[in-house]
């Protein structure tokens, strides 16, 4: 009765008179006073909108009847005999007709049909109401003016990119570019790293306007979301990598090394060269007793460009294997390192999953674990006693137990891939390790209360259910305390109790930490340059603060290193953008466009430089002026959603457009979309063909 009264009161309030304001054709807002709800129609509403409003009104009229039927039906079900009357208050409210006697019992099937019909109408009413609000732009998920602006701007940027360099034909030259500059007059851009931000920059940067030098310990780009697949052999390593020289063959140079220091005021960066491995006899005059490493000569080498643009080397005495590069712009996109050092033993015994080499190490470790568990010393038949058999079984299971630390996308996808791998290689009838089918296991340790915290609540729950259904032991709200050679120690949050789990392979996918060069860079910058988590604060053009005006605008920080606040309209407080490939890739393309367009990065905001008589006519400048981009727009991140694979050909899709959710989906169809997106995002058509072939090979 209480529910009924509340529902009826709510409906009476909805039917009451409401005061609204309507804008007339001139744009003035007029107070139309008190009018019935049924007469409220927005100005210039179409006939379809009016019908929709009328349908909403009809549904609201049906709702009290549905509520009454619901109350009567529940009363009938609660009274098995059907001859006990409702309480006195209900009787006074609804009259004698509300008493159910044995002779007056309604047809149950008819009552359920009526209830189902009312429920369908109510759901339609809710759906109509949602659509009506969207028409009036009252939905919280409607695109705002800012998001529409970003979408249009991104479309125009992509149109501009389509006119940019085609490496094979135009040698890095934009069709819209200004008059080609002599090589010695071009700005020198030193790019640190070959990750997502660097790859996006190098791919779009015009090498006829810029002299680009890339520095990285590895000479290739890795499609990191597929590292988990490569670790179990679903795809091969070369299928998801692209040499940086292939990305843009017309960059000035690539230096295999690591940045170790920077002189911000003099615009110089120090590079520690990577020692090169040698093959015996590969060099003329090298004897069979040659050392395993060919060390660089012990000098400090400064790269100097001659008048003709060729590279000259000015050798001065200094530390061995270090060179110094001059730059006009320094792009710091060095990424992050693993944060495994916060747990005792994790750095020594855990395998990270950030590079292709990490993926190879993990693949080797899994193969060795399977062979280690197949040795005779852990087989039951090797021991006569029952107790010895049990000990052998436990040791065999320890050797093929794998722990994954971290419940983010990397950890979840790795667990899904491991389950697929073990199901295939240990399953009948073709499994090579069928004898280990009941022994292999995966443990996922996560410090949070839910997996995939960046995803929608429903998808988080589905990820947990999918992994547990495949036998993954998921430990939520659990901290990793210690890592040993053949064990891990874990403990629940808020508890002093710990548990030791014996196992063989440990994988760290939990957190990131800044690389040493970022700490060195921050030491050369003002104090307010230090951001959260050891990152570098940047403005909306991704420039970090410096001590002097002359050096300002010369260092741009991208990707995981940049601390750039999110513009999400649902953010409760300013938070840095997530450290994802999607963010880094968009930032790399953004910086490439800024430098291609020739903005003066020392100004705030950056502005187009004034043309001199020698610059000649520029279609690009005309294009930018027509778009109103004499001043560089700030960076806007446009989220397209999140994808994750959970095993058994099931994936999770959270498709978004900025802050607007499009749809959430899980299952086989989501798996097809997951593969389609990953295939489309490959660095080249060669990689797409190789990935498709790898998937076909592993399915057969």
C-alpha positions in Angstrom: 0.0 0.0 0.0 2.9 2.3 0.8 4.4 1.6 -2.6 1.1 2.3 -4.3 0.5 5.5 -2.5 4.0 6.7 -3.4 3.6 5.8 -7.0 0.2 7.6 -7.2 1.6 10.7 -5.5 4.5 10.7 -8.1 2.1 10.5 -11.0 -0.1 13.3 -9.6 3.1 15.4 -9.3 4.0 14.6 -12.9 0.4 15.6 -14.0 0.5 18.9 -12.1 1.0 22.3 -13.8 4.6 23.2 -14.6 6.2 26.6 -15.2 8.4 26.7 -18.3 10.2 29.3 -20.5 10.0 29.0 -24.3 12.2 30.9 -26.7 10.4 32.7 -29.5 11.6 33.0 -33.1 13.6 36.1 -32.3 15.6 34.2 -29.7 14.0 36.1 -26.7 13.0 34.0 -23.7 9.4 34.5 -22.6 7.7 33.2 -19.5 4.6 31.4 -20.5 3.5 30.8 -16.9 1.6 27.8 -15.7 0.4 25.4 -18.4 -0.7 21.7 -18.2 2.1 19.2 -18.8 0.2 17.7 -21.8 0.3 21.1 -23.6 4.1 21.5 -23.3 5.6 21.4 -26.8 9.0 22.9 -27.5 9.1 25.8 -30.0 9.3 24.7 -33.6 8.7 21.1 -32.6 8.2 18.7 -35.5 5.1 16.5 -35.9 7.2 13.5 -35.0 8.3 15.2 -31.8 4.7 16.1 -30.9 3.6 12.5 -31.4 6.5 11.4 -29.2 5.4 13.7 -26.4 1.8 12.4 -26.8 3.0 8.8 -26.5 4.9 9.7 -23.3 1.7 11.2 -21.9 -0.2 8.0 -22.7 2.5 5.8 -21.1 2.3 7.9 -17.9 -1.5 7.4 -17.8 -1.0 3.6 -18.0 1.6 3.6 -15.3 -0.8 4.0 -12.3 -2.9 1.1 -13.7 0.2 -1.0 -14.0 1.2 -0.1 -10.4 -2.3 -1.1 -9.2 -2.2 -4.4 -10.9 1.3 -5.0 -9.5 0.1 -4.4 -5.9 -3.0 -6.6 -6.4 -0.9 -9.4 -8.0 1.6 -9.4 -5.2 -1.2 -9.5 -2.6 -2.7 -12.5 -4.3 0.7 -14.3 -4.5 1.4 -13.6 -0.8 -2.0 -15.1 0.2 -2.0 -18.7 -0.9 -5.7 -19.4 -0.1 -6.9 -16.2 -1.7 -9.6 -15.6 0.9 -7.7 -13.3 3.2 -8.5 -9.7 2.7 -6.0 -6.9 2.3 -5.3 -4.8 5.4 -7.8 -2.2 6.5 -5.9 0.8 5.1 -5.9 -0.8 1.6 -9.5 -1.6 1.9 -10.4 2.0 2.7 -8.2 3.2 -0.2 -9.5 0.9 -2.9 -12.9 -0.3 -1.6 -14.4 -3.8 -1.3 -13.5 -4.6 -4.8 -9.9 -5.0 -3.8 -10.7 -8.1 -1.5 -9.8 -11.3 -3.3 -12.1 -14.2 -2.3 -12.1 -17.8 -3.6 -14.9 -17.1 -6.0 -13.5 -13.8 -7.3 -9.9 -14.9 -7.9 -8.6 -13.4 -11.2 -7.2 -15.6 -13.9 -3.4 -15.9 -13.1 -2.3 -16.2 -16.7 -4.4 -13.2 -17.7 -3.0 -11.2 -14.8 0.6 -12.0 -15.8 -0.1 -11.1 -19.4 -1.6 -7.8 -18.3 1.4 -7.1 -16.1 3.8 -8.0 -18.9 1.9 -5.8 -21.3 2.1 -2.9 -18.8 5.8 -3.5 -18.3 6.5 -3.4 -22.0 4.6 -0.1 -22.2 6.5 1.2 -19.3 9.9 0.3 -20.9 8.7 1.9 -24.1 7.8 5.0 -22.2 11.3 5.2 -20.6 12.9 4.7 -24.0 10.7 7.4 -25.5 11.5 9.7 -22.6 15.3 9.2 -23.2 14.9 9.8 -26.9 12.8 12.9 -26.2 15.5 14.3 -23.9 18.1 13.7 -26.6 16.0 15.7 -29.0 16.0 18.6 -26.5 19.7 18.1 -25.9 19.0 17.4 -22.2 20.7 14.0 -22.1 24.0 14.0 -20.2 25.5 11.9 -23.0 24.7 14.4 -25.8 27.6 15.8 -27.7 28.5 19.3 -26.5 29.6 22.2 -28.7 33.2 21.6 -27.7 33.1 17.9 -28.7 31.5 18.8 -32.0 34.3 21.3 -32.5 36.9 18.7 -31.8 35.3 16.2 -34.2 35.2 18.8 -37.0 38.8 19.9 -36.3 40.0 16.3 -36.3 38.3 15.6 -39.6 40.0 18.6 -41.2 43.3 17.6 -39.7 43.0 14.2 -41.3 42.2 15.8 -44.6 45.3 17.9 -44.2 47.3 14.7 -43.3 46.1 13.0 -46.5 48.0 15.6 -48.5 51.1 15.1 -46.5 54.1 13.0 -47.5 53.9 9.7 -49.2 57.2 8.3 -48.4 57.7 6.4 -51.7 56.8 9.3 -54.0 57.2 12.6 -52.3 60.2 11.9 -50.0 58.5 13.3 -47.0 57.3 16.4 -48.8 53.9 17.8 -48.2 51.8 18.8 -51.3 50.8 21.9 -49.3 54.3 22.8 -48.0 56.0 26.0 -48.5 59.0 26.4 -50.7 61.5 23.7 -50.0 64.2 24.9 -47.5 67.9 24.1 -48.0 68.9 21.3 -45.7 71.1 23.5 -43.5 68.2 25.9 -42.9 65.8 23.3 -41.5 65.0 23.1 -37.9 66.6 20.1 -36.1 64.2 17.9 -34.2 65.7 15.3 -31.9 63.1 12.6 -31.1 63.7 10.5 -28.0 62.0 7.1 -28.2 60.3 4.9 -30.8 57.0 4.4 -29.0 53.5 5.5 -29.9 54.0 9.2 -29.7 57.4 9.1 -31.6 56.0 6.8 -34.2 53.0 9.0 -34.9 55.3 12.1 -35.1 57.8 10.5 -37.5 55.0 9.2 -39.7 53.5 12.7 -40.2 56.5 15.0 -39.9 57.7 16.7 -43.1 61.3 15.9 -43.7 61.6 18.7 -46.2 60.8 21.2 -43.5 62.5 19.5 -40.6 65.7 17.6 -40.0 64.7 14.6 -37.8 67.1 12.6 -35.7 65.5 9.7 -33.7 67.3 8.3 -30.6 66.2 5.1 -29.0 67.6 1.9 -27.5 65.6 -0.1 -30.0 65.3 0.7 -33.7 61.7 -0.3 -34.2 58.1 0.5 -33.2 56.1 -2.2 -31.3 52.3 -2.6 -31.4 52.2 -3.0 -27.6 48.6 -4.2 -27.2 49.6 -7.5 -28.9 52.6 -8.3 -26.6 50.4 -10.8 -24.7 49.5 -12.5 -28.0 53.2 -12.7 -29.0 54.2 -14.2 -25.6 52.1 -17.3 -26.3 52.7 -17.5 -30.1 49.4 -16.3 -31.3 51.3 -13.8 -33.4 55.0 -13.5 -34.2 57.2 -10.7 -33.0 58.1 -9.4 -36.5 54.4 -9.2 -37.3 53.7 -6.4 -34.8 56.9 -4.4 -35.2 58.0 -1.8 -37.8 61.6 -0.5 -38.2 61.6 3.3 -37.5 63.6 3.8 -40.7 60.7 2.2 -42.6 58.2 4.4 -41.0 59.9 7.4 -42.6 63.0 6.5 -44.7 63.8 10.1 -45.1 64.6 11.0 -41.5 68.1 12.5 -41.2 69.4 9.8 -38.9 68.7 7.2 -36.3 71.0 6.8 -33.3 70.7 3.6 -31.2 71.3 4.8 -27.7 69.8 6.2 -24.6 69.4 9.9 -23.5 71.3 10.4 -20.2 71.5 14.2 -19.9 70.3 17.5 -21.3 71.5 21.1 -21.4 68.2 23.0 -21.7 69.7 26.5 -22.1 72.2 25.5 -24.7 69.8 23.0 -26.4 72.0 20.0 -26.3 71.2 16.4 -25.3 73.7 13.7 -24.3 73.3 10.2 -25.7 74.8 7.0 -24.3 75.4 4.8 -27.3 74.3 1.1 -27.2 77.3 -1.3 -27.3 77.0 -3.4 -30.5 77.2 -7.1 -30.6 79.6 -8.6 -33.1 79.8 -11.8 -35.1 83.2 -13.5 -35.2 84.8 -12.8 -38.5 82.1 -10.2 -39.5 84.7 -7.5 -39.7 87.9 -7.6 -41.7 90.9 -8.5 -39.6 88.8 -9.7 -36.6 90.3 -12.9 -35.2 88.3 -15.7 -33.7 89.3 -14.5 -30.3 87.5 -11.2 -30.8 85.5 -9.9 -27.8 81.7 -10.5 -27.6 81.0 -6.7 -27.6 82.4 -4.0 -29.8 82.6 -1.0 -27.5 82.5 2.6 -29.0 85.8 4.5 -29.0 86.3 6.3 -25.6 85.6 9.9 -26.8 82.8 12.4 -26.4 81.6 12.9 -30.0 79.6 16.0 -30.9 77.5 15.9 -34.1 78.2 18.9 -36.2 76.5 19.7 -39.5 78.6 21.3 -42.3 77.4 24.0 -44.7 76.3 21.4 -47.2 74.2 19.6 -44.5 76.5 16.6 -44.2 77.3 15.2 -40.7 80.8 15.9 -39.4 82.2 14.7 -36.1 84.2 16.9 -33.7 86.0 14.5 -31.3 87.0 15.7 -27.9 88.2 13.9 -24.9 85.5 12.6 -22.6 83.5 9.7 -21.3 83.4 6.6 -23.5 80.4 5.9 -25.7 78.7 9.3 -25.2 77.7 11.7 -28.0 76.1 15.1 -27.8 73.4 16.3 -30.2 72.3 19.9 -30.8 68.6 20.5 -31.3 66.1 23.2 -32.1 63.2 21.1 -30.8 63.6 18.2 -28.3 60.7 15.7 -28.3 60.8 13.8 -25.1 58.7 10.6 -25.6 60.8 8.1 -23.7 57.9 6.3 -22.1 58.0 4.7 -18.7 59.8 1.9 -16.9 58.3 -0.9 -14.8 57.6 -0.1 -11.2 58.5 -3.6 -10.0 61.3 -2.2 -7.7 58.7 -1.2 -5.1 58.2 -4.9 -4.2 61.2 -6.8 -2.8 62.5 -9.3 -5.3 60.1 -8.3 -8.1 62.7 -6.6 -10.2 65.0 -9.6 -10.1 62.4 -12.4 -10.5 59.5 -10.9 -12.5 59.2 -10.6 -16.3 57.9 -7.3 -17.5 55.7 -7.0 -20.6 56.6 -3.6 -22.2 58.9 -4.5 -25.2 59.3 -7.3 -27.8 62.3 -8.6 -25.9 60.1 -8.9 -22.8 57.6 -10.9 -24.8 60.4 -13.2 -26.0 61.6 -13.8 -22.5 58.1 -14.7 -21.3 57.6 -17.0 -24.2 60.9 -18.8 -23.4 60.0 -19.0 -19.7 56.6 -20.6 -20.5 58.2 -23.2 -22.7 60.8 -24.0 -20.2 58.2 -24.3 -17.4 56.3 -26.9 -19.5 59.4 -28.9 -20.1 60.5 -28.6 -16.4 57.1 -30.0 -15.3 57.4 -32.9 -17.7 60.6 -34.3 -16.2 60.5 -37.7 -14.7 61.4 -36.5 -11.2 57.9 -35.0 -10.8 55.9 -37.9 -12.2 53.9 -40.1 -9.8 55.1 -43.3 -11.4 58.6 -42.4 -10.4 57.8 -42.8 -6.7 56.5 -45.9 -4.9 54.9 -44.3 -1.8 51.6 -42.4 -1.7 53.1 -39.5 0.1 55.9 -39.2 -2.4 53.4 -39.2 -5.2 51.5 -36.3 -3.6 54.8 -34.3 -3.2 55.7 -35.0 -6.9 52.2 -33.8 -8.0 52.5 -30.6 -6.0 55.9 -29.9 -7.3 54.8 -30.5 -10.9 51.9 -28.1 -10.5 54.2 -25.5 -9.0 56.4 -25.7 -12.1 53.5 -24.8 -14.4 51.8 -22.2 -12.2 52.0 -18.7 -13.6 51.3 -15.5 -11.6 50.3 -12.2 -13.3 50.5 -9.1 -11.2 48.1 -6.3 -12.3 44.5 -6.3 -13.3 44.6 -3.7 -16.1 44.3 -4.4 -19.8 47.8 -6.0 -20.1 47.3 -8.4 -17.2 43.7 -9.4 -18.2 44.6 -10.0 -21.8 47.7 -12.0 -20.8 45.5 -14.2 -18.6 43.1 -14.7 -21.5 45.9 -15.6 -23.9 47.5 -18.0 -21.4 44.2 -19.8 -20.9 43.8 -20.2 -24.7 47.3 -21.4 -25.0 47.1 -24.0 -22.3 43.7 -25.2 -23.5 45.2 -25.8 -27.0 48.6 -27.2 -26.0 47.4 -29.4 -23.1 44.0 -30.4 -24.5 43.1 -33.7 -26.3 43.5 -35.0 -28.8 46.4 -33.0 -30.4 47.9 -31.4 -27.3 51.6 -31.8 -26.9 51.4 -31.6 -23.1 48.2 -33.5 -22.4 49.7 -35.0 -19.3 49.8 -31.4 -17.8 46.2 -30.6 -18.5 45.2 -30.8 -14.8 48.3 -29.1 -13.6 48.7 -25.8 -15.4 47.1 -22.8 -13.7 47.1 -19.0 -13.7 46.9 -16.7 -10.7 46.0 -13.0 -11.2 46.9 -10.7 -8.3 45.3 -7.2 -8.4 45.3 -4.5 -5.7 42.0 -3.0 -6.7 38.5 -4.2 -6.0 37.7 -4.7 -9.7 39.5 -5.6 -12.9 39.9 -3.1 -15.7 39.0 0.0 -13.6 38.9 2.2 -16.7 36.0 0.3 -18.1 32.3 0.3 -17.4 31.1 -1.5 -14.3 29.2 -4.2 -16.3 32.3 -5.0 -18.4 34.5 -5.2 -15.3 32.2 -7.8 -13.9 32.1 -9.7 -17.2 35.9 -9.8 -17.2 36.0 -11.3 -13.8 33.4 -13.9 -14.7 35.1 -14.8 -18.0 38.5 -15.4 -16.4 37.1 -17.4 -13.4 35.1 -19.5 -15.8 38.4 -20.5 -17.5 40.0 -21.4 -14.2 42.0 -18.3 -13.5 42.4 -17.7 -9.7 41.7 -14.0 -9.4 42.8 -12.3 -6.1 41.3 -8.9 -5.8 42.1 -6.4 -3.1 45.4 -8.2 -2.7 48.9 -6.7 -2.4 52.1 -8.4 -3.6 54.5 -8.4 -0.6 57.5 -10.3 -1.9 58.7 -12.2 -4.9 61.2 -15.1 -4.7 62.8 -17.4 -7.2 60.0 -20.0 -6.9 57.2 -18.2 -4.9 55.3 -15.0 -4.2 54.0 -13.7 -0.9 50.6 -11.9 -1.0 48.3 -10.3 1.5 44.9 -8.8 1.5 44.5 -5.1 2.0 43.9 -4.1 5.6 45.1 -7.4 6.9 48.5 -8.5 8.4 48.0 -12.1 7.2 50.1 -13.2 4.3 50.0 -16.2 2.0 52.9 -17.8 0.1 52.1 -19.3 -3.3 54.7 -21.6 -4.8 55.0 -21.1 -8.6 57.5 -20.8 -11.4 56.8 -17.8 -13.8 56.0 -14.3 -12.5 54.8 -11.5 -14.8 54.7 -7.8 -13.8 51.9 -5.8 -15.4 51.0 -3.6 -12.5 52.4 -0.1 -12.7 54.9 2.3 -14.3 57.7 4.5 -13.1 59.6 7.4 -14.8 62.8 6.5 -16.6 66.1 8.0 -15.3 66.3 10.6 -18.1 63.0 12.2 -17.0 64.4 12.7 -13.5 67.5 14.3 -15.1 65.3 16.6 -17.3 63.2 17.7 -14.3 66.4 18.7 -12.5 67.1 21.2 -15.3 63.6 22.7 -15.2 61.7 24.9 -12.7 60.2 23.3 -9.7 56.6 23.6 -11.0 57.5 21.4 -14.0 57.3 18.3 -11.8 53.9 16.7 -12.2 52.2 13.8 -10.5 53.8 10.3 -10.6 57.2 11.8 -11.7 55.7 13.1 -14.9 56.5 16.5 -16.5 53.8 19.2 -16.5 53.0 20.6 -19.9 50.7 23.3 -21.3 48.0 22.7 -23.9 50.6 22.8 -26.6 52.7 20.1 -24.8 55.5 22.5 -23.9 57.2 22.1 -20.6 58.3 25.2 -18.5 61.9 26.4 -18.6 64.0 28.9 -16.7 64.5 31.4 -19.6 62.4 32.7 -22.5 65.0 31.7 -25.0 64.7 28.0 -24.2 60.9 28.0 -23.8 59.1 26.1 -26.5 62.1 24.0 -27.4 61.2 21.0 -25.3 57.9 19.2 -26.0 56.9 16.3 -23.8 54.6 13.6 -25.2 53.0 10.3 -24.2 53.4 8.6 -20.8 55.9 11.3 -19.7 53.5 14.2 -20.2 51.3 15.3 -17.3 48.4 16.9 -19.2 45.1 17.4 -17.4 42.0 15.6 -18.8 39.2 17.7 -20.2 36.5 15.1 -19.4 33.3 16.9 -18.4 32.7 14.1 -15.8 36.0 14.4 -14.0 35.4 15.3 -10.4 38.9 16.9 -10.1 41.7 17.7 -12.6 43.5 14.4 -13.4 46.3 13.7 -15.9 45.3 11.9 -19.1 45.8 8.1 -18.9 49.1 6.6 -20.0 47.7 4.8 -23.0 48.8 4.3 -26.6 45.7 6.2 -27.7 46.7 9.4 -25.9 50.4 9.1 -27.0 49.5 8.6 -30.6 47.2 11.6 -30.8 49.8 13.8 -29.1 52.5 12.7 -31.5 50.3 13.6 -34.5 49.4 16.9 -32.9 53.0 18.0 -32.5 53.9 16.9 -36.0 51.1 19.1 -37.4 52.3 22.1 -35.3 55.9 21.8 -36.6 54.8 21.1 -40.1 52.7 24.3 -40.1 55.6 26.4 -38.9 54.2 27.8 -35.7 56.5 30.0 -33.6 56.7 27.7 -30.5 58.1 30.5 -28.3 54.9 32.5 -28.4 51.8 31.8 -26.3 49.7 30.7 -28.1 52.1 29.6 -30.9 51.4 31.7 -34.0 52.3 31.4 -37.7 55.5 33.2 -38.6 55.3 36.2 -40.9 56.3 35.3 -44.4 59.3 36.9 -46.0 59.8 37.6 -49.7 62.0 34.5 -49.9 59.3 32.1 -48.6 57.2 32.4 -51.6 53.5 31.3 -52.0 52.3 28.7 -49.5 49.1 26.7 -50.0 49.4 25.4 -46.5 49.3 28.9 -45.1 46.2 29.8 -47.1 44.6 26.6 -45.8 45.4 27.4 -42.2 44.2 31.0 -42.5 41.0 29.8 -44.1 40.5 27.5 -41.1 41.2 30.3 -38.6 44.4 28.6 -37.4 46.7 31.6 -37.4 47.2 30.6 -33.8 47.8 27.0 -32.9 44.8 25.3 -31.2 45.5 23.4 -28.0 45.6 19.7 -27.7 42.3 18.0 -27.2 42.2 14.2 -26.5 39.3 12.4 -28.2 38.8 9.0 -26.6 37.5 6.3 -28.9 37.0 3.8 -26.1 38.7 0.7 -24.7 39.1 -2.9 -25.9 40.2 -6.0 -24.0 40.5 -9.7 -24.8 39.5 -12.2 -22.0 40.0 -15.6 -23.7 37.9 -18.2 -25.5 37.3 -15.8 -28.4 35.5 -13.3 -26.2 36.4 -9.6 -25.9 35.1 -6.5 -24.1 34.3 -3.4 -26.1 33.6 0.0 -24.7 33.2 2.2 -27.7 33.1 6.0 -27.0 33.3 9.3 -28.8 35.0 11.6 -26.4 32.8 11.5 -23.3 29.8 10.1 -25.1 29.4 6.3 -24.7 28.3 4.6 -28.0 27.9 1.1 -26.8 29.3 -1.6 -24.5 29.5 -5.2 -25.7 31.1 -8.5 -24.8 31.2 -11.9 -26.5 32.0 -13.2 -29.9 30.8 -10.2 -31.8 33.0 -8.0 -29.5 35.9 -10.4 -30.3 35.4 -9.8 -34.0 35.4 -6.0 -33.5 38.5 -6.3 -31.3 40.4 -8.1 -34.0 39.2 -5.7 -36.7 40.4 -2.7 -34.8 43.8 -4.2 -33.9 44.2 -5.2 -37.6 43.3 -1.8 -38.8 45.6 0.0 -36.4 48.7 -1.9 -37.5 51.6 0.3 -38.7 51.6 -0.8 -42.3 49.9 -3.1 -44.8 52.8 -5.5 -44.4 52.0 -5.9 -40.7 48.3 -6.3 -41.4 49.0 -9.2 -43.8 51.4 -10.9 -41.3 49.0 -10.5 -38.4 46.1 -11.9 -40.5 48.3 -14.9 -41.5 49.3 -15.5 -37.9 45.7 -15.6 -36.8 44.8 -18.0 -39.6 47.8 -20.2 -38.7 46.9 -20.5 -35.0 43.3 -21.2 -35.7 44.2 -24.2 -37.9 
